[in-house]
Amino acid sequence: MSNREIVIDLIQKLPEDTSLHDIAREIELIAGIRKAREEAARGEGVSPEKAKQLVDSWASR
C-alpha cells in the first residue's frame, strides 16, 4: 500500500467531524509506526527490554 493509499484509508475511517489537527496527529502516528517497523526490519531501533525501561521511566515522571 502506498503512503497516499494509507492516508486515504485512514481518512475514510475517521468520523466526518474530525478536525484537521486530529487528522494530522493520526498521520504522524502512522508515519512513526511505519518508520519504527522499517528500522526494526533493518536491525535498528530499540530492543523490547529497552523499550520497557523507557516506558517505565516516562511513567514515573
C-alpha positions in Angstrom: 0.0 0.0 0.0 1.4 3.4 -0.9 1.6 6.3 1.6 -1.2 8.0 -0.3 -3.4 5.0 -0.1 -2.7 4.6 3.6 -3.7 8.2 4.3 -6.9 7.9 2.1 -7.8 4.7 4.0 -7.2 6.5 7.3 -9.3 9.5 6.4 -12.2 7.3 5.2 -12.3 5.5 8.6 -12.3 8.7 10.7 -15.6 10.4 11.7 -16.9 13.2 9.5 -16.3 15.9 12.1 -12.6 15.0 12.7 -10.5 18.2 12.9 -7.5 18.8 10.7 -5.4 18.8 13.8 -6.6 15.4 14.7 -6.1 14.1 11.2 -2.5 15.4 11.2 -1.9 13.7 14.5 -3.2 10.4 13.2 -1.0 10.7 10.1 2.1 11.4 12.3 1.3 8.4 14.4 1.0 6.1 11.4 4.3 7.6 9.9 6.1 7.0 13.2 4.9 3.4 13.4 5.9 2.7 9.8 9.3 4.3 10.5 9.8 2.1 13.6 8.9 -1.0 11.7 11.3 -0.2 8.9 14.1 0.4 11.5 13.3 -2.8 13.3 13.4 -4.7 10.0 17.0 -3.3 9.4 18.0 -4.4 12.9 18.0 -0.8 14.2 15.8 0.7 16.9 15.2 -0.2 20.5 15.0 -3.7 21.9 11.8 -4.7 23.7 13.7 -4.6 27.1 15.0 -1.1 26.4 11.5 0.0 25.3 10.1 -1.3 28.6 12.7 0.6 30.5 11.9 3.8 28.6 8.2 3.5 29.2 8.7 2.8 32.9 10.9 5.9 33.1 8.3 8.0 31.4 5.5 6.7 33.6 7.5 7.5 36.8 7.9 11.2 35.9 
